[in-house]
């Protein structure tokens, strides 16, 4: 094992173009890579899962708030974990009217306003803030996944990060070592990337004296992007030479039937459990997506999913939609069960993993982004209750993000549109 004799200080700075940029936590800042001191520490994880076509909230939200709520049809599907999660209503991001009814999916983890409208620029998503903070602590700083639909992750410059939708490719990335030739080629690519970054930073220094305030701001954004690349290259160089973990799981094949949403979610959840179990990453997002087609292998469903989500209170459509969403919740329940069955430092892995599950739409039929369905499981929080915030005057959803960021070790009391550093009902 390669031991660094003189680790970089956490407050090491990059100095260029008259600015000082604090580096994120890199492997080079750790005294020992893979040391017992690091392995013996339980690390917090974060997972965010969003269903872009919503969940029918009359089947989710109970009538009574508190710990003694009666199970609803949807909650009965995750009742095995009643003491492992908290259900929230009355949360939303402000000003989510966008260029289309589903635009709020762009900002579910950012809370930026007016998604998709003229002049809109997204902001950093919660998962990416966490990934920047963790840097090279794991082989992959984050995983951005999708079964269908777009990615939930956005960089600090408002750029959407492409999602991985192939469990087979993901498994290879996580657990299949490359040949010696492939590893050598990868290291050469990383060294070349480092050389290019050194060159462009040097050129940027020369530009600084010639720029006005507006261009200096643009240059600051540029250096933020450089910092992100530095993080990835530094992380990749260390991990490329380190053998990947071995797991007792046959390399999977992607689900051939694109309409089999249940099988696709199940397989992706399995990959997520393996990634968390092996500490290959500590930050993960998953877009459950949706489609303009009839899901296969769900008896009783004969109408396309998107159409069902816009049921217009048609009872027959709602009952078909219920079958789909109950199937989704059953897969989510299995995911939680697997995390709870795994132990890390004499506690379930679920206790170390905050799992945010919900949707960017409170009423998908009307494209209404208020009163979002939000479940927070695990993470070491006190659970077992239904917490109903004001249905008409919603609490900023981003208030919860502040608590989740702090849990990951980020020193902050604000995120996006937050108005407080926490929400009622979220307690450690």
Secondary structure, 3 states (H helix, E strand, C coil): CCCCCCCCCCCCEEEECCEEEECCCCHHHCCCCCCHHHHCCCCCEEEEEECCCCCCHHHCCCCCCECCCCCCCCHHHHHHHHHHEEEEECEECCCCCCCCCCHHHHHCCCCCCCCCCCCCCCCCCHHHHHHHHHHHHCCCCCEEEECCCCCCCECCCCCECCCECCHHHHHHHHHCCCCHHHHHHHHHHHHHHHHHHHHHHHHHHHHHCCCCHHHHHHHHHHHHHHHHHHHHHHHHHHHHCCCCCCCCCCCCCCCCCCCCHHHHHHHHHHHHHHHHHCCCCCEEEEECCCCCCCCCCCCCCCCCHHHHHCCCCCHHHHHHHHHHHHHHHHHHHHHHHHHHHCEECCEEHHHHEEEEEECCCCEHHHCECCCCCEEEEECCCECCCEEECCCCCCEECHHHHHHHHHHCCCCCCCCCCCCCCCCCCCEC
